Amino acid sequence: TVSSKELLMKEIWIFTLICAIYAGWYLLQNGISAFDEGRIGVFEGGFNANDIAKGIAYVGIITLAHFLIHNLKGKLIHIPIIVFMVFLIFLTGSRSALIAFVVASVFTILYWLKGSNKVVSASFVIIAFLIACYFAYSYLLRALPELMSRFTLEDVMDNGGTGRVDVWTAFMQHYFLDYWMFGIGFNASNIYDAVKVVNGVGHGAHNLIVDILASSGVFGLVVYGMIYVRTYKEMFREVKHDKSMLMFLALYTAILATGVGENVFRGRMIWFVNGLILLLISINKKERDLSAINQLNIEDGSKIL
């Protein structure tokens, strides 16, 4: 029989494939300019183009984890999707999404290699992946030099991460020293208005740690930090029993890494994934306990006979 957990994992992978196929179809229909700085489709309201980039990074990291879980099987499906997602991340111009993908990829691969006997095979796959990414980067550098200049260290230093450093400096120097214990409140407009008073232009925190400090201070940083650490501890324990948990370990790392330059603390994604991870771990533990009890009953029955 197939468990509900296995069906969920299969559905997540199918949805990831659908997202990758749609992205490919959209690129063919509209050309590379359609993804330039997140301009995909027509959206109304307060849509943030960075959400497109983050979604692409998550599709890529889920694909990578799925590839590793199945011991490098299905290279013709996984590797093209991963390279394609990296290609699209560059097109969106999102440095935060690129950082998230790179950090989560390195972390996931190193963790997988620790318990794998396919180091040689993995090395060839990684080299092939890096070569493909290099050609993708080189092509985009020729086709869209202005966009690709965003990914240079000089550009980051010149504009302070698109003004993010100015936001962090304004809060830390003018508000944190007075409100270090409990912050200035959870209302998203609080830090926007506070930064506007200092810089003349309002902005969100655009950083996981600064966002937590602004909303709930050091107290909140300790509380939420404990939640994140506990979730990681649970995943590290569980992945020893259930290798499919590597997919969530990779995704969770990517979401937190996105917090280097984006607002993820107030978003639904991190809390939805956090809750889903703990739910699946709880289900797995109950299934193992039930299996152990059944095994004991069988052994006791055989002794009586």
Disulfide bonds with the S-S distance in Angstrom:
none
